[in-house]
Amino acid sequence: IEKHSKFIQRAFIPQSGKEMLFLRRCCCFISFLQVVVLILTSSTSVVVIVVAITTTTMRIHNSKSYIPPAWAVQKLKHVPIHGRLSLASLPTPLHKVSTAGVLSEYLSKELNITLLFKRDDMTGGVELGGNKIRKLEFLLADALAQNCDSLVTIGGEQSNHCRATACAARMVGIEPHLILRTKKKKPTEESNIGMVGNVLMDRLVGSSIYTCTPGEYGRVGSDALVKRLCDYLKKSEGKNPYAIPVGGSNALGTWGYIQGVEELSLQVLEEEEETKIDHVVMSCGSGGTTTGIALGLEFCPAFEKTKAHAVGVCDDPEYFYQTMARIAQDMGLVMEKDDNDNANDKDDDDDDEEDDPVNSIVEMFKQRIEIYQGKGLGYAVSTPDELSFCIQLARDTGIVLDPV
């Protein structure tokens, strides 16, 4: 049985979500056979049986080499060197919304809009579902390559990112440490943040939870808070922690949505009716997902004329353009400049701003994606109109939106 388990995972490299599911079922079946053999041949304790199951099923999370899309390699030079884990259930469905219902009828008949949902809420069930797991496949592969035994990340009190990170970390044998931003009166008391929603999930997987106030978050900064905790874990507990920024939004994590755009392009080609996507709309919180999608739309030939729109849930549009430009620069984005531009740069040595590559990247993004201020009343605070829209969409389509 052990021999065949290794053979299946070595010989069969999954190329799609269905093939990955098939592989997981094979591994689970082999695990079941191992349990049967253990029960029949010895009186070994239940703990040993559980270890046998874990040993076999966890092998599917080994990192595999990553081959990025050809269009991405031409423009982005810092390709992930430690591969990618297979944690998400991919590809996620592309759902076409029916014309029935108040909102759908208005979109189709009054505005002549066909609405499709890329269901990245279905990437991994309750534990991993959402956009973050695409980033974590790359980030956790990097953490394992560096032999990290723990990780530290940060987010809001009910952060989807922190929940997905904690669960994914446990799946690959890494200890999660979470810094949660809370407005509670006594944030230093861990019990004060409650036992509901994502906090409950964080606790179920045994996360070490730390808290900070919005004031501390703003004064110190999220990256500095993560670094402080990493330094503490190194010095006081001798751990080798891996730092993950808020939202998993750095150059490495953003590759998750470079691959996401490639996935979308293949789904569009597979549609029975010819489908041309004119606009892509998303929310924007920490900037990584938006950067990946915007770069993908810019460089993938299938979306040459597609316009992107992002609704910022915090900060202002200019902040996001600058954040996206820095991430793209860290990804090794190569900006092409014609000979005339180069000549002008040489003649005007005093113009430092034009020489700054970040400014060139910002201008590229502004041509491709429009970012809107959508903060509203604040993080996780919804207006009656927003909640009414969520209710109406659920009744029309069966799709439930996250009110945050």
C-alpha positions in Angstrom: 0.0 0.0 0.0 2.8 2.4 0.9 4.5 1.6 -2.4 1.4 2.4 -4.5 0.7 5.6 -2.5 4.1 7.0 -3.4 3.7 5.8 -7.0 0.3 7.6 -7.5 1.6 10.9 -6.1 4.9 10.7 -8.1 3.5 9.6 -11.4 0.2 11.5 -11.5 0.7 15.3 -11.6 -2.7 17.0 -11.5 -3.4 19.6 -14.1 -6.9 20.7 -13.1 -9.2 20.9 -10.0 -11.0 17.6 -11.0 -7.7 15.8 -11.3 -6.6 17.2 -7.9 -9.8 16.0 -6.4 -9.2 12.5 -7.9 -5.7 12.4 -6.4 -7.0 13.4 -3.0 -9.7 10.7 -3.1 -7.0 8.1 -4.1 -4.9 9.2 -1.2 -7.8 9.1 1.2 -8.7 5.6 0.1 -5.1 4.4 0.6 -5.2 6.0 4.0 -8.3 4.0 4.8 -6.6 0.8 3.7 -3.6 1.6 5.9 -6.0 1.9 8.9 -7.6 -1.4 8.1 -4.1 -3.1 7.9 -3.1 -1.6 11.2 -6.3 -2.7 12.9 -5.9 -6.3 11.5 -2.2 -6.8 12.1 -1.6 -5.1 15.5 -3.0 -3.6 18.6 -1.3 -0.3 18.0 -2.9 2.7 19.7 -5.4 5.0 17.9 -2.8 7.8 18.0 -0.5 5.8 15.6 -3.4 5.1 13.3 -4.2 8.9 13.1 -0.5 9.6 12.3 -0.7 7.1 9.5 -3.6 8.9 8.0 -1.9 12.3 8.3 1.4 11.1 6.9 -0.3 9.9 3.7 -2.8 12.7 3.1 -0.4 15.5 3.8 2.0 14.5 1.1 -0.3 16.2 -1.5 0.7 19.5 0.0 4.3 19.1 -1.0 5.5 22.1 -3.1 5.7 21.5 -6.9 7.7 23.6 -9.4 5.7 26.5 -10.8 5.6 27.3 -14.5 4.0 30.8 -15.0 2.0 31.8 -18.1 4.2 32.6 -21.1 2.8 36.1 -21.2 3.7 36.8 -17.6 7.3 35.6 -17.9 8.0 38.1 -20.7 7.0 41.0 -18.4 7.6 39.8 -14.8 11.2 38.7 -14.1 11.0 37.6 -10.4 9.3 34.3 -10.8 8.6 32.3 -7.6 11.6 30.0 -7.0 10.2 27.7 -4.4 7.2 26.6 -6.4 3.6 26.4 -5.3 1.4 24.3 -3.0 -1.9 22.7 -4.1 -4.2 23.9 -1.4 -7.1 25.5 -3.3 -9.9 23.8 -5.2 -9.2 25.1 -8.7 -10.4 26.2 -11.1 -13.3 28.1 -9.4 -16.5 28.2 -11.4 -17.5 31.0 -13.7 -21.2 31.5 -13.1 -23.4 33.4 -15.5 -26.2 35.2 -13.7 -29.7 34.4 -15.1 -32.0 37.2 -16.3 -34.6 36.4 -13.7 -35.0 38.7 -10.7 -35.2 42.4 -10.1 -31.5 43.3 -10.3 -30.7 40.8 -13.1 -33.6 42.0 -15.2 -32.5 45.6 -14.8 -28.9 44.7 -15.8 -29.8 42.7 -18.8 -32.8 44.6 -20.2 -32.1 48.2 -19.2 -28.3 48.3 -19.3 -27.7 45.4 -21.7 -25.1 43.9 -19.3 -24.3 40.2 -19.0 -23.0 39.5 -15.5 -20.6 36.7 -14.7 -19.3 35.8 -11.2 -15.8 34.3 -10.8 -16.6 32.3 -7.7 -13.4 32.6 -5.7 -15.4 32.2 -2.6 -15.4 28.5 -3.5 -11.6 28.1 -3.4 -11.5 25.9 -0.3 -14.7 25.5 1.8 -15.2 27.1 5.2 -11.5 26.9 6.1 -9.7 28.3 3.0 -12.5 29.8 0.9 -11.9 33.3 -0.6 -9.2 35.0 -2.6 -6.4 34.6 0.0 -5.6 31.0 -0.6 -4.3 31.7 -4.1 -1.7 33.9 -2.5 -1.0 31.4 0.3 -0.1 28.6 -2.1 3.0 30.6 -3.0 3.7 32.1 0.4 3.5 28.8 2.3 5.6 27.0 -0.3 8.3 29.7 0.4 7.9 29.2 4.2 8.4 25.5 3.9 11.4 26.0 1.7 12.9 28.1 4.5 12.1 25.4 7.1 9.9 27.8 9.0 8.0 26.2 11.9 5.6 29.1 12.5 4.2 32.2 10.8 2.9 35.6 11.7 0.3 37.7 9.9 -2.1 40.5 10.7 -5.6 41.7 9.9 -8.9 42.9 11.3 -10.7 41.1 14.1 -12.8 39.1 11.7 -10.2 38.9 9.0 -10.8 36.3 6.3 -7.1 36.4 5.5 -6.1 35.5 9.0 -8.6 32.7 9.1 -7.5 31.2 5.8 -3.8 31.6 6.8 -4.3 29.9 10.1 -6.1 26.9 8.6 -3.7 26.6 5.7 -0.7 26.8 8.0 -2.0 23.9 10.1 -2.5 21.9 6.9 1.2 22.1 6.1 2.4 21.7 9.7 3.2 25.3 10.6 2.1 27.0 13.8 -0.1 30.2 13.2 0.3 33.4 15.2 -2.3 36.1 14.4 -2.3 39.8 15.3 -6.0 41.0 15.2 -6.9 44.7 15.1 -9.9 45.3 17.4 -11.8 48.3 18.9 -12.7 46.4 22.1 -12.1 48.3 25.3 -9.7 45.8 26.7 -7.9 44.5 23.6 -5.0 43.1 25.7 -7.3 40.4 27.0 -7.5 37.6 24.4 -10.8 36.4 25.6 -12.3 39.8 25.0 -12.5 39.4 21.2 -15.0 36.6 21.5 -15.7 33.2 20.0 -17.7 33.9 16.9 -17.1 34.0 13.1 -13.6 33.8 11.9 -12.2 34.3 15.5 -13.8 30.9 16.3 -12.1 29.3 13.3 -8.8 30.9 14.4 -9.2 29.4 17.8 -10.3 26.0 16.5 -7.0 25.5 14.7 -5.0 26.6 17.8 -3.8 30.0 16.6 -1.9 32.1 19.1 -3.8 35.4 19.1 -2.4 38.8 19.8 -4.3 42.1 19.6 -3.7 45.7 18.7 -5.8 48.8 18.6 -6.6 50.8 15.4 -4.3 53.5 16.9 -1.4 51.2 17.3 -2.0 49.7 13.8 -1.9 53.2 12.3 1.1 54.6 14.3 3.3 51.5 14.2 2.2 50.0 10.9 1.2 46.5 10.0 4.6 45.4 8.7 6.4 46.7 11.8 3.9 44.9 14.1 4.5 41.6 12.3 8.2 42.1 12.4 8.1 42.8 16.2 6.3 39.6 16.8 8.6 37.6 14.6 11.6 39.0 16.5 10.0 38.1 19.8 9.3 34.5 18.7 12.9 34.1 17.6 14.4 35.4 20.8 12.1 34.1 23.4 10.9 30.8 22.0 13.7 29.9 19.5 11.2 29.7 16.6 11.8 30.3 12.9 8.8 32.4 12.0 7.7 33.4 8.5 6.2 36.9 8.1 3.1 37.3 5.9 1.9 40.9 5.3 -1.7 42.0 5.7 -3.8 40.3 3.1 -0.8 38.2 1.9 -0.2 41.2 -0.5 3.4 41.2 -1.5 5.2 40.3 -4.7 5.2 36.6 -4.1 1.6 36.3 -3.0 0.4 38.4 -6.0 1.5 35.6 -8.3 -1.6 33.8 -7.2 -3.7 36.2 -9.2 -1.4 36.2 -12.2 -2.3 32.5 -12.3 -5.9 33.4 -11.6 -6.1 35.6 -14.7 -4.6 32.7 -16.7 -7.3 30.4 -15.3 -10.0 32.9 -16.3 -8.7 33.2 -19.8 -8.9 29.4 -20.3 -12.4 29.3 -18.9 -13.5 32.0 -21.4 -12.1 30.0 -24.3 -14.0 26.9 -23.1 -17.3 28.7 -23.0 -19.8 27.2 -25.5 -20.9 30.6 -26.7 -18.2 33.1 -27.6 -17.6 35.2 -24.5 -15.8 38.6 -24.5 -15.3 40.2 -21.1 -15.4 44.0 -21.3 -15.1 44.8 -17.6 -13.7 43.1 -14.5 -14.9 44.5 -11.1 -13.4 43.6 -7.7 -13.0 45.0 -4.2 -9.6 46.2 -3.0 -8.3 46.0 0.6 -4.6 45.4 0.7 -3.8 45.6 -3.0 -2.3 42.2 -3.9 -5.3 40.7 -5.6 -6.0 43.9 -7.5 -2.4 44.1 -8.6 -2.3 40.6 -9.9 -5.6 41.0 -11.8 -4.6 44.3 -13.3 -1.2 43.0 -14.4 -2.9 39.9 -15.8 -5.4 41.9 -17.8 -2.6 44.2 -19.0 -0.4 41.4 -20.4 -2.7 38.5 -21.1 -3.6 38.6 -24.9 -7.2 37.4 -24.1 -8.0 40.6 -22.2 -6.3 43.2 -24.4 -9.4 45.5 -24.3 -10.8 44.6 -20.9 -11.1 47.4 -18.4 -10.7 46.8 -14.7 -12.5 48.5 -11.8 -11.6 48.2 -8.1 -13.6 49.5 -5.2 -11.3 50.4 -2.3 -12.6 49.4 1.1 -10.1 51.6 2.9 -7.6 54.4 2.1 -7.8 56.5 -1.1 -7.3 55.5 -4.8 -3.8 57.2 -5.0 -2.6 55.1 -2.1 -3.6 51.9 -3.9 -2.0 53.0 -7.2 1.3 53.5 -5.3 0.9 50.2 -3.4 0.2 48.3 -6.6 3.2 49.9 -8.3 5.6 48.9 -5.5 4.3 45.3 -5.6 4.7 45.2 -9.4 8.2 46.6 -9.2 9.1 43.9 -6.6 7.7 41.3 -9.1 10.3 42.4 -11.5 8.0 44.3 -13.9 9.8 45.4 -17.0 8.5 48.7 -18.4 9.2 49.2 -22.1 10.3 52.7 -23.1 10.8 53.8 -26.7 14.0 55.6 -27.9 12.3 59.0 -27.8 11.5 58.6 -24.1 15.0 57.6 -23.3 16.4 60.6 -25.2 14.1 63.0 -23.3 15.2 61.5 -20.0 18.9 62.2 -20.9 18.1 65.8 -21.8 16.3 66.5 -18.6 18.5 65.2 -15.8 16.7 67.4 -13.2 13.4 65.7 -13.6 13.8 62.9 -10.9 10.1 62.1 -10.9 10.0 61.0 -14.5 13.1 58.8 -13.9 11.3 57.1 -11.0 10.0 53.7 -12.4 7.2 53.6 -9.8 5.6 56.6 -11.5 5.7 54.9 -14.9 4.0 51.8 -13.4 1.4 54.0 -11.7 0.5 55.6 -15.1 0.3 52.1 -16.6 -2.2 51.0 -13.9 -4.3 54.2 -14.3 -4.7 53.4 -18.0 -5.9 49.8 -17.2 -7.8 50.1 -13.9 -10.1 52.6 -12.3 -10.0 52.6 -8.5 -13.0 54.1 -6.6 -13.3 55.2 -3.0 -15.7 52.7 -1.4 -14.9 53.0 2.3 -18.4 54.0 3.2 -19.0 53.9 7.0 -15.9 51.9 7.6 -14.5 48.4 7.7 -17.3 45.8 8.5 -19.9 48.5 8.9 -22.8 48.4 6.4 -25.5 50.9 5.5 -29.1 49.8 5.2 -28.9 50.3 1.4 -25.8 48.1 1.2 -27.5 45.3 3.2 -30.7 45.7 1.0 -28.6 45.2 -2.1 -27.0 42.0 -0.6 -30.5 40.7 0.2 -31.8 41.4 -3.3 -28.8 39.8 -5.0 -29.2 36.7 -2.8 -32.8 36.4 -3.8 -32.2 37.0 -7.5 -29.1 34.8 -7.9 -28.7 32.5 -4.8 -25.2 34.1 -4.3 -24.6 35.5 -0.7 -22.2 38.4 -0.5 -19.9 39.0 2.5 -21.3 42.2 4.1 -17.7 43.2 5.1 
